[in-house]
Amino acid sequence: MDPANLPLRDVYLPEPPSWWPPAPGWWLLGAAILLVLLGLAGWIAWRRSRQRRWLRWFEQASEGHGTLPERLAAISALLRRAARRRQPGAELLQGEAWLRFLDGADGTGFSAGPGRLLLEGSFRRDVDADAFAAARALARKRFLELMEGRR
């Protein structure tokens, strides 16, 4: 046979494989990623609901019925409960040691600031509303920190 007379045709390559449906390994990887994302979303939702519950608990005690000294006593009781949860025995601290514990490592808001009102404010007949609001805001922040277990 003469090579010039051969009936040559082009070589046709097969179609490349389709990207859909993916291989079973990709399905498993997608399911694992979805499970991780759902778990993360559930964990975040649980933490937020827990923090809202703690805030509601604090708000009921600090905005409840009674005079400002009674509400200061309720705030102090909540802080002692949170302190016990964080460090057993901390609820037994008195005076300046209690205020230093509430200060934590990053401030002096209780021992030298508006938080001093928690030490003696519940024994006063009248408490200044602005001083109460400042002490309440400081106590609210510290209450959440203690409940979360951060130092």
Protein Blocks (a to p, Z undefined) as FASTA:
>chain_A
ZZklpccddddddddddfbdcdfklmmmmmmmmmmmmmmmmmmmmmmmmmmmmmmmmmmm
mmmgcdfklmmmmmmmmmmmmmmmmmghjlmpghjlmmmmmnomnbcklmmmmklmmmmm
mmpmbdcfklmmmmmmmmmmmmmmmmnopZZ
